[in-house]
């Protein structure tokens, strides 16, 4: 029989946290935070502070402020990653549109012709599916953007370098996966990565981009796609279990490794410095658990800062 989740007042929400061992130094402050941030989302970080996996009570001395600090840290990470994933999104849109326009033409009837994409029998269905998704997004969004509306009204077509504005990162990620092998190679070569790796990288970045945009919990998110082993796994001496690296494969540190390869050196340096600052700031806010126990949940190895070198 299902136990319904009943509405709880702010006072009751605070009392639930207190009953689980959380120290409440200021009831009014706690209630205000819960009203603005939502008990459900704030409590998504509570297991970090539990005594162990079976005992769902807070470590003695854990304060509401520490729990909220973790919440704010995750929000800061989301904002930082979102900013720099958008840079990659804009870059890949520009590069793909340039590549296809150069080879196949700049009108929809040219660059959306299925013959311009992977002709493998196993890919036919996916090619048609992706192209249909693109056509729907163009149709639904063309008049929501000044540039696309201008071309549609004045020229009767939308060049691909304009059209990518209305396409989601998810669609762009799928679009790269159906390109002909030589087109994939020319694009991947710009980033100095293999085409198969770039296919996975774009899918993972699209997943994390949407998570960041919708304010979902970020720090312990894992993707279904797994990146291949890189030089960074090896140089950082990331620990292995049964021959597989335990960090940087489908976690937040995997995103850092991806961005290390897809961003410019300056952009990556700026992003990583911002992340390191937030980690240092969080360390000053939390006393009951060591910062590395949190970073391990994120997938960061102890020498994570060495990736800058």
N, C-alpha and C positions, 0 to 999 in steps of 0.2 A: 504494500500500500504506500502511495506517495505521501511524503511529508511536505506540505506546501510551505514555501518561504513567506512568512508574514511580514507586513510592514513593521519597521522598527523606528521609533523616534530617535532623534540625535542623542538624547540622554541614554536611551537603551543601547544604542550602538557603542557609545563610549563605555558603558558598563560591561558590555560583552568583551571588549578589548581588555578592560581592567581585570575581568574574571579569568582571562587567559594569561594573566601575569604581566601585562603591559603597564608600565608606570605612567600615570597621567599626572603631569605636573600642573597643568592648567586646563580645567574642564571647559571653560569658555573658548579657549584657543582650539582645543580638540574638536569641539562641536562646530566651530566656524570652518575649520579645515574640512571636516566630513561633509558639511553642507555644500561647500564649493567644489570639492574634489570627488565625492561619492565613496561611500564606505566600501563598495564592492571592488573598485579599482585600487583604492589605497591598500586594502587587505590582500591584494595580489602579490604584495612583497613580504607578507608576514612570515612565510615559511623560511625565509633567510634567517630569521631571528628565533626560530623554534629550537628547543633543546635538542631534539633529534627528529628523525623522520616519523617515528611512532608517537612521540610525545608532542602534541600540538599545543604546547604552552611556551610562552616566551622565555628566553634565557633571562635569568634573574637580573634585574637592573636595566633591561631594555626600556627605553622611553618612547613615548609617542613621537617626540621630535626626531628620534633616530629613524623610526619607521617612515615618517614623512620625508626625511632627508633622502632616503632611498628612492622614494617616489619622485622627488624633484630631480635627483640624479638621472633617473631613467628618462624623464622628460627632456632634460638637457641633451642627453645622448641622442634622443630622437630628433631634436631640432638640428643638432650638428650634422648627423648623418643625412637627414632629409636635404639639407642645403647642398651637400656635396654629391649626393646621388643625383640630384637635379642637374648638376653640372655634367655628369656622365650622360644622363638622359638627353640633354640638349646636344652634347657632342655626338653621340651615336646617331641621333636623328639627322643631324647635319651631314655626317659622313655617309650614312646609308642613302639619303636623298641625293647627294652628289653622285655617288656611285651608280645608282639606278638611272638618274636623269642623263648622265654622261653616256651610258651604254644603250638605254632603251627609249629615251625620249622624255619630254617634260609634261605631256598631257596624260590625264587619267587613263585614256584608252590605250596609251602606250605602256606606261610604267605599271599598270595593273593587269596587263596581259599575262595569263597563266603560263604562256610559253617562256616567259623571262625567268621562271623559277625552276626549282629542282624538278626534273622530269622522271625521277625514280618512281616506279609503280607504287612503292610503299608510301610515297609522299603525296600522291595525287589528292587524296582526300584532305590531308592537312593543308595543302596549298590552297585548295578551293575554300576550305573553312576560313583560313586566315584572310584571304582576299575578300570574302564576303563580310567578315568582321570589319575590315578596313572600309569597305563601301558603306556599311551601316553607320560607322562612326563619322564618316565624311558627311553623309546625308543628314544625320541627326545634329551635327555640330557646326556645319559650314557657316550658318548665319549667327553663330555665337561669338565669332572672332572677326575683327575688322579686316584683317588681311585676306582671309579666305572669302569673306563676303565681297570684298572689293574685286577679287579676281573672278569670282562666280558671276557677279553682276556685269562687269565690264568686258570680260574676255570669254566667258562661257566655259572656262576650264580653270583648274587649280593646279599650278605646278607642284611637284612633289616637295620642293624645299619650303613651300608654304603649307602644303597639306599636312606635313608631319606635326604641325602645331596642334591639330585636333586629334591626333592619335595618342592613345595611352602608351605608357612605357611597356605595359604588358603586351600590347599589339606589336610594338616595335621589336620586343624581344622575340616574339613568335615569327615576325617577318624575317629577322636575321636567320632563324633556324630553317627557313624554306628557300633561302637564296641558293643559287647555283654554287657549286664548290669553289670555282675560281673567284666569284664575287665575295664569298665568305672569306677566302684567303686574303684578298686584297685589303679588306676592311680590318681583319685581325692583324695583318702585318703592320698596320699603323700603330697598333698598341703593343706590338712585339709579343703577341700571345698566339697560341694555336686556335684555329677556328672552333674546334670542339670545346675548348676551354671557354672561349668567349660566349658560346651558346649557353653554357651553364652559368657563367658570370652574370649575363644579362637577366636570365630567369631569376636568379637569387636576388639581384639588386631590385628587380621589379617587385618581388615579394616583400622585401624590407622597405621599399619605398611606400607601398600601400599601408604597411603596418605603421610606419612613422606618420603618414598623413592622417590616419584615423586614431592616433593616440593610444594604440594598443601597447601592452607590455612588451618591451623590447629586449631587455638585458639577457634573458634566458631563452629567447626564441630560437628554435631550430627549424631548418628547412628540410624538405624531402630531398632536394637536390644536394649533391655533395661535390665540392670542388676537388680537382686532382691535386696530387702532391706537387708542391712548388719548391723553388729554391729557398723560400722564406721558412718553410717548415724545417728544412734541413739546417739552414744557417742558425736558426733560433734553438736548435736541438730540442724541439718539442717532443715530449715523452710519447712513447708508443705503447699500445696494448695489442697483442696478437698481430703485430706488423702494421697497425693502423695508428696514425697520429690522433691523439685524443683531443687536441684543440685545433681550431682553424680549418675545419672541414665543412661544417654546415651551421656554424654558430656565428656570433657577432664578430669574432676575430677573423672568421673566413671573409666577412665583408671588408674588414680592414685590409686583408691580404689582396682582395680583389681591387679595392680602391688604390692600393699601392701601385698596382699595375695599370690602372685605367686613368687615373688623374695625372696631371702634370706634377713634377716634383714640388713646385711651390704650393700648389693647391693641397697636395697631400700633407706637406709640412704644416700648413696652416690648420688643416683639419685635425691632424694628430696632436698638435700642441693644444688645441682647444679641448680635446678629449682628455689629455693628460692633466690639464688644469682642473677639469671636473672631477677626475679621480682623486687628485690631491685635496680638493675642497671637500669631497665626501669623506675622505680619511680623517679629516679634522672634525667631522660631525658625528662619527660613529665610534663608540668605545667598546661595545660588548663583543664584537667579532672583528677579526683582523681583516684588513682590506683585501688581502689575497683570497680569502674564502669567497668574497663577492666576485672578484675578478675571475676566479676559476669557474664560477657559474656562467660568466659571460663567455668563457672560452679563452681568456687571456693567459698565456704562460707568464711565469714570474719575470722573465726578461723581455716582456712585450715591448718595452721602449727601444730595444735594440733594432727593431724593424726600421727605425729612422735611418740607421747607418747604411 
